[in-house]
Amino acid sequence: MPSRVKVTDTNDYITKAAITTQPILRTLDQLITTELPDFTAKIKWNLPFYEHGKQYVSIAAYKAHVSLSIATDLDDQTLTAAKTAGYATGQKRLNIQLNQPVPTELVKQVLQLIA
């Protein structure tokens, strides 16, 4: 999504994102709000963030994937599960390619790291 397009809330971000990323973004938003009910949704740096104290999770749409990022490092168990299932990771993020299904249980495992 072009960084110059300003958004007002998570739904606005999702509707302005590329059509191919919208189903993944909607699923992630639903999982986050269900699994982390005490977190508050905000827009920061023109991206959807969900915060509670110093903990946060954010979602972002890119050309070929959607990222789920959290405030803390992914643990070894989560990294191994993601790589075994074929999902790319970073120190604090899980990437979902546009041709991959949202790994619901893996996302829940990531979110539990900041719950």
QUICORNOR-V383985 format. One record per residue. N is the residue number from 1. PSI is psi in degrees with one decimal (999 if undefined). Layout:
n:N psi:PSI
n:N psi:PSI
This chain:
n:1 psi:132.6
n:2 psi:136.1
n:3 psi:-18.5
n:4 psi:-12.8
n:5 psi:111.9
n:6 psi:143.1
n:7 psi:154.2
n:8 psi:-28.0
n:9 psi:179.1
n:10 psi:-45.2
n:11 psi:-41.4
n:12 psi:-42.6
n:13 psi:-47.8
n:14 psi:-44.2
n:15 psi:-23.8
n:16 psi:-10.7
n:17 psi:163.3
n:18 psi:140.9
n:19 psi:-32.5
n:20 psi:-22.1
n:21 psi:-17.6
n:22 psi:-43.6
n:23 psi:-39.4
n:24 psi:-46.0
n:25 psi:-43.2
n:26 psi:-42.1
n:27 psi:-44.0
n:28 psi:-43.5
n:29 psi:-44.2
n:30 psi:-44.0
n:31 psi:-43.5
n:32 psi:-48.4
n:33 psi:-27.7
n:34 psi:-46.4
n:35 psi:-25.7
n:36 psi:66.0
n:37 psi:-20.9
n:38 psi:-6.0
n:39 psi:143.5
n:40 psi:130.7
n:41 psi:135.4
n:42 psi:165.2
n:43 psi:124.0
n:44 psi:135.7
n:45 psi:31.7
n:46 psi:24.8
n:47 psi:151.5
n:48 psi:124.9
n:49 psi:148.5
n:50 psi:122.2
n:51 psi:149.6
n:52 psi:108.4
n:53 psi:-130.0
n:54 psi:-1.7
n:55 psi:145.3
n:56 psi:160.6
n:57 psi:144.8
n:58 psi:158.0
n:59 psi:148.7
n:60 psi:137.8
n:61 psi:135.9
n:62 psi:179.5
n:63 psi:-41.4
n:64 psi:-3.1
n:65 psi:172.1
n:66 psi:136.8
n:67 psi:142.4
n:68 psi:116.7
n:69 psi:144.3
n:70 psi:169.5
n:71 psi:-18.4
n:72 psi:164.2
n:73 psi:145.7
n:74 psi:139.5
n:75 psi:168.1
n:76 psi:-39.1
n:77 psi:-42.9
n:78 psi:-42.2
n:79 psi:-44.4
n:80 psi:-44.0
n:81 psi:-42.7
n:82 psi:-47.3
n:83 psi:-38.5
n:84 psi:-36.6
n:85 psi:-4.5
n:86 psi:21.4
n:87 psi:137.2
n:88 psi:148.1
n:89 psi:166.3
n:90 psi:-171.5
n:91 psi:-38.5
n:92 psi:19.6
n:93 psi:158.3
n:94 psi:127.7
n:95 psi:136.9
n:96 psi:113.3
n:97 psi:154.1
n:98 psi:-20.8
n:99 psi:7.5
n:100 psi:146.4
n:101 psi:155.9
n:102 psi:122.0
n:103 psi:84.5
n:104 psi:-50.3
n:105 psi:-36.6
n:106 psi:-41.7
n:107 psi:-43.6
n:108 psi:-39.5
n:109 psi:-42.4
n:110 psi:-46.3
n:111 psi:-31.1
n:112 psi:-19.3
n:113 psi:-20.1
n:114 psi:3.4
n:115 psi:999
